Amino acid sequence: MQPPDASDDLVVSTPERVAFQYEIAGIGSRFLAQFIDVVVITVIQIVITIGAGALGGLFNSIQLFGLVELILTFILIAGYFLISEAASNGQTLGKRYVRLRVVGDQGEPLTLGQAAIRNLVRVVDFLPVFYAIGVVTMFSNRRAKRLGDFAAGTLVVRDRERVRLYDLASTAPAAAPELRPASSIWSTPTEAATPPVVAASSGTEPPLDPALRRLVVAYAARRETLPAYRREALARSAETALRAALPEVVTTSGPLAALDQLAEREGISPLRPMHRNASRAMTWGVTTMIFFWMPLIAIPTGILSILFSGAGLKAVRAEPQRYQGEDKARTGRLLGIIGLAMSSVLLLLFIIAIVFRSG
């Protein structure tokens, strides 16, 4: 089998001599993602138009309608791609659906500065119409980079396939054949007829089968979000492999206890609850985005999301082995800031309209 062409794919080598390969996204998949994003923007634009029309009708002012429409449309077009890619690790809604991601030229995560540069140059890529310059540029290089990618030092790759826990558990690890110790250093080990008996008093624990260890690591990374019945079902599906690794634990306490014990034995922290302030930050952040058009609700909830996010981040960082929720707290704060900014703009426009009307 021939190795993949390095000019077509991105291969990143780490100091530990581990290579990661990313498949460069093609033009077709990128345009499909762009089409989905355009549909999302169009739906949001319709909502903005309806809201601006209602506000203009309330004050009987066509100028107010035009002003609100212009400002919110500019914020939408300028901020959708920038905020989505910066907050979602290089993915918009369209890219997430098509399983694409924007990364740096060396495979590093997208930074805020890179997201800002590539989306500012998007205006040039769009010229003269329908991304004409961008399409010509993408066809002219093997990594399908547009001008914004060259300016920001980024490229679009295919996201890695997700591995489900039940996929890992469905294939039980095959038992490796036991080898007899060689009679001398010159002889070749041979398969044993019967497996050797391990003394119960041995203080060292045998290493896990690679397939079982992948299951344990994947399970431990998600068990905080899995309900009890799903964890039980997952442990039962891998009971054969768990019984081979920890027969006494499976016999006395069940397969789930063995799975949890293996997760902790592999150096993975035990189950950590979500910090309540992180959950509150997310709740208030989502509320702010939903009611951004009502400043009397959005401004207080936006402030609450920021306050709870700060408290949650401080608590999680102080006790990382006890709580989780840093990502949720950050996301709640981001939603709160965005909703608060949009609501503040609407409130400012409302005040300006009242001033002009009274004058």
C-alpha positions in Angstrom: 0.0 0.0 0.0 1.4 3.3 -1.1 1.7 6.1 1.5 -0.6 9.1 0.9 0.7 12.0 -1.1 2.0 14.6 1.3 1.0 17.4 -1.1 -2.6 16.4 -0.9 -2.9 15.7 2.9 -1.5 17.4 5.9 0.9 15.2 8.0 1.9 16.6 11.4 4.8 15.0 13.3 5.1 15.6 17.0 8.3 15.6 19.1 7.3 12.1 20.3 7.6 10.8 16.7 3.8 10.4 16.4 2.3 11.4 13.1 -1.2 12.7 12.6 -2.6 12.9 9.1 -5.4 15.2 8.0 -7.3 14.8 4.8 -7.6 18.1 2.9 -11.2 19.0 2.3 -12.3 19.1 -1.3 -14.0 22.0 -3.1 -17.3 20.2 -3.3 -17.6 19.5 0.4 -16.6 23.1 1.2 -19.3 24.5 -1.1 -21.9 22.2 0.5 -20.9 23.5 3.9 -21.1 27.0 2.5 -24.5 26.4 1.1 -25.8 25.2 4.5 -24.3 28.3 6.2 -26.0 30.5 3.7 -29.3 28.8 4.5 -28.8 29.4 8.2 -27.8 33.1 7.6 -30.9 33.5 5.4 -33.2 32.2 8.1 -31.6 34.6 10.7 -31.9 37.4 8.2 -35.6 36.8 7.8 -36.0 37.0 11.5 -34.1 40.3 11.6 -36.2 41.7 8.9 -39.4 40.8 10.6 -38.1 42.3 13.9 -36.9 45.5 12.3 -40.2 45.9 10.4 -42.1 45.4 13.7 -39.9 48.0 15.4 -40.3 50.4 12.5 -44.1 49.9 12.4 -44.3 50.5 16.2 -42.7 54.0 15.8 -44.1 54.5 12.3 -40.6 55.2 11.0 -39.2 53.8 7.8 -35.8 55.3 8.7 -35.7 53.3 11.9 -36.6 50.1 10.0 -33.7 50.7 7.6 -31.2 51.6 10.3 -32.0 48.5 12.4 -32.0 46.3 9.3 -28.6 47.7 8.2 -26.9 47.4 11.6 -28.1 43.9 12.4 -27.4 42.6 8.9 -23.9 43.9 9.1 -23.4 42.2 12.5 -24.8 38.9 11.2 -22.7 38.8 8.0 -19.5 40.0 9.7 -19.9 37.9 12.9 -21.5 34.6 11.9 -18.4 33.0 10.4 -16.0 34.7 12.8 -17.8 33.8 16.0 -18.7 30.3 14.8 -15.2 29.3 13.8 -13.5 31.0 16.8 -15.9 29.6 19.4 -16.4 26.1 17.9 -12.8 25.2 17.2 -12.9 26.0 13.4 -16.4 24.8 12.6 -19.5 26.6 11.5 -22.9 24.9 11.4 -22.3 23.9 7.8 -18.8 22.6 8.4 -20.0 20.7 11.4 -22.7 19.0 9.3 -20.3 18.1 6.5 -17.6 17.2 9.0 -15.0 19.8 8.1 -12.8 21.9 10.3 -10.5 24.9 9.9 -7.0 24.4 11.4 -3.6 26.1 11.1 -1.1 25.2 8.4 0.7 22.9 10.9 -2.5 21.2 12.2 -2.8 23.4 15.3 -6.2 24.6 16.5 -7.6 27.8 14.9 -6.9 31.0 16.9 -9.1 34.0 17.1 -6.7 36.1 15.1 -6.6 33.5 12.3 -10.4 33.4 12.3 -10.6 37.2 12.1 -8.1 37.4 9.2 -9.6 34.6 7.0 -13.1 36.1 7.4 -12.0 39.7 6.7 -10.4 38.5 3.4 -13.6 36.6 2.6 -14.8 39.9 1.1 -12.0 39.8 -1.5 -12.6 36.1 -2.2 -16.3 36.8 -2.9 -15.5 39.3 -5.6 -16.7 40.0 -8.2 -19.6 37.6 -7.4 -20.2 34.2 -5.9 -16.7 33.7 -4.6 -15.2 33.9 -8.1 -11.7 34.9 -6.9 -11.9 32.3 -4.1 -12.8 29.5 -6.6 -10.0 30.4 -9.0 -7.5 30.5 -6.1 -8.7 27.1 -4.7 -8.3 25.5 -8.1 -4.8 26.9 -8.4 -3.3 25.1 -5.4 -3.5 21.4 -4.3 -4.7 22.2 -0.8 -7.8 24.1 -2.0 -6.8 27.3 -0.1 -8.6 30.5 -0.8 -7.0 34.0 -0.3 -8.3 34.1 3.3 -6.5 30.8 4.1 -3.2 32.1 2.6 -3.5 35.3 4.6 -4.4 33.6 7.9 -2.2 30.5 7.5 -5.1 28.1 7.7 -6.6 25.3 5.7 -9.8 23.2 5.8 -9.5 19.5 6.6 -12.0 16.7 7.0 -12.8 16.1 10.7 -11.9 12.7 12.2 -14.7 10.1 12.3 -16.3 9.8 15.7 -15.8 6.5 17.5 -18.8 5.3 19.5 -18.4 3.4 22.7 -20.7 0.6 21.5 -18.6 0.2 18.4 -15.5 -0.4 20.6 -17.4 -2.8 22.9 -19.0 -4.8 20.1 -15.7 -6.4 19.2 -14.3 -8.3 22.1 -10.5 -8.3 22.3 -9.0 -11.5 21.0 -6.9 -13.5 23.4 -3.3 -13.4 22.5 -1.6 -16.8 22.4 0.6 -17.5 25.4 4.2 -18.2 24.6 6.4 -20.7 26.4 9.7 -19.2 27.7 12.5 -20.1 25.4 15.0 -22.7 26.7 17.9 -20.4 25.6 18.5 -17.1 24.1 19.0 -18.6 20.7 15.7 -20.5 20.5 12.3 -19.2 19.4 9.4 -19.1 21.8 6.5 -21.5 21.0 2.8 -21.3 21.8 1.8 -22.9 25.0 -0.7 -25.6 25.1 -2.3 -24.3 28.3 -2.2 -20.7 29.6 0.1 -20.1 32.6 -1.5 -19.6 35.9 -0.8 -16.3 37.5 -0.2 -16.3 41.2 -2.8 -14.4 43.2 -0.2 -12.9 45.4 1.5 -11.1 42.5 1.7 -7.4 43.2 2.0 -6.4 39.5 -1.1 -6.0 37.4 -0.9 -7.3 33.8 -1.3 -4.7 31.0 -4.7 -4.4 29.4 -5.4 -5.7 26.0 -5.2 -2.8 23.5 -8.8 -3.1 22.3 -10.1 -3.2 25.9 -7.9 -0.2 26.9 -9.4 1.8 24.0 -12.8 1.0 25.3 -11.8 2.0 28.9 -10.3 5.3 27.8 -13.3 6.2 25.5 -15.7 5.2 28.3 -13.9 7.3 30.9 -13.9 10.3 28.7 -17.7 10.3 28.4 -19.0 8.5 31.5 -19.8 11.9 33.2 -22.5 12.4 30.5 -23.8 8.9 30.3 -26.8 7.9 32.4 -26.5 4.9 34.7 -28.5 2.5 32.5 -26.3 3.2 29.5 -23.1 2.6 31.5 -24.6 -0.6 32.8 -25.5 -1.7 29.2 -22.1 -0.8 28.0 -20.4 -2.8 30.7 -22.6 -5.8 30.1 -21.7 -5.7 26.4 -18.0 -5.9 27.2 -18.4 -8.4 30.1 -16.4 -11.1 28.5 -13.3 -8.9 28.1 -13.8 -7.4 31.6 -14.1 -10.8 33.2 -10.8 -11.8 31.5 -9.1 -8.7 33.0 -10.7 -8.5 36.4 -12.6 -11.8 37.1 -12.9 -11.4 40.8 -14.4 -7.8 40.5 -16.9 -8.9 37.8 -18.0 -11.9 39.9 -18.4 -10.0 43.2 -19.5 -6.5 42.0 -20.5 -6.8 38.4 -19.1 -5.6 35.1 -19.7 -1.9 35.7 -17.6 -1.9 38.8 -14.8 -3.6 36.8 -15.1 -1.0 34.0 -14.9 1.9 36.5 -11.9 0.3 38.3 -10.1 -0.1 35.0 -10.7 3.5 34.1 -9.3 4.6 37.5 -6.4 2.2 37.2 -5.4 3.7 33.8 -4.9 7.0 35.5 -8.3 8.5 34.5 -10.0 10.6 37.2 -13.3 9.1 38.6 -16.7 10.5 37.9 -16.8 14.2 38.5 -20.1 16.1 38.8 -20.8 19.2 36.8 -20.3 22.3 38.9 -23.6 24.1 39.5 -22.2 27.5 38.5 -21.1 26.1 35.1 -24.6 24.8 34.5 -26.1 28.1 35.6 -23.8 30.0 33.2 -25.0 27.9 30.3 -28.6 28.3 31.3 -28.4 32.1 31.6 -26.3 32.3 28.4 -28.9 30.4 26.3 -31.7 32.5 27.9 -29.8 35.7 26.9 -29.6 34.5 23.3 -33.3 33.6 23.1 -34.5 36.9 24.5 -31.8 39.2 23.1 -34.6 41.2 21.5 -36.0 42.0 24.9 -33.3 44.1 26.7 -35.1 44.1 30.0 -34.6 40.3 30.1 -31.5 39.9 28.1 -29.3 42.4 29.9 -29.8 40.9 33.4 -29.5 37.4 32.2 -26.3 38.2 30.2 -24.7 39.7 33.3 -25.7 36.6 35.3 -24.2 34.3 32.7 -20.9 36.2 32.9 -20.9 36.2 36.8 -21.8 32.5 37.1 -19.2 31.6 34.4 -16.4 33.4 36.3 -17.4 31.7 39.6 -17.7 28.3 37.9 -14.3 28.6 36.1 -12.7 29.6 39.4 -14.2 26.6 41.3 -13.4 24.0 38.5 -9.8 25.2 38.2 -9.3 25.2 42.0 -10.6 21.6 42.3 -10.1 19.9 38.8 -10.3 16.4 40.3 -13.6 17.1 42.0 -15.6 19.1 39.4 -15.9 19.4 35.7 -17.6 22.1 33.5 -15.0 24.5 32.3 -16.2 24.1 28.6 -19.8 24.7 29.6 -18.9 27.7 31.7 -16.9 29.2 28.8 -19.7 28.5 26.3 -22.3 30.1 28.6 -20.2 33.2 29.0 -19.7 33.5 25.3 -23.4 33.2 24.6 -24.1 35.7 27.3 -21.6 38.2 25.9 -23.0 37.8 22.4 -26.7 38.1 23.5 -25.8 41.1 25.8 -24.1 42.9 22.9 -27.0 42.4 20.6 -29.5 43.4 23.2 -27.5 46.5 24.0 -27.4 47.6 20.4 -31.2 47.2 20.2 -31.7 49.2 23.4 -29.4 51.9 22.0 -31.4 52.0 18.8 -34.6 52.2 20.8 -33.4 55.2 22.8 -32.2 56.9 19.6 -35.6 56.4 18.0 -37.4 57.9 21.0 -35.0 60.9 21.0 -35.6 61.5 17.3 -39.4 61.1 17.7 -39.6 63.5 20.6 -37.4 66.0 18.8 
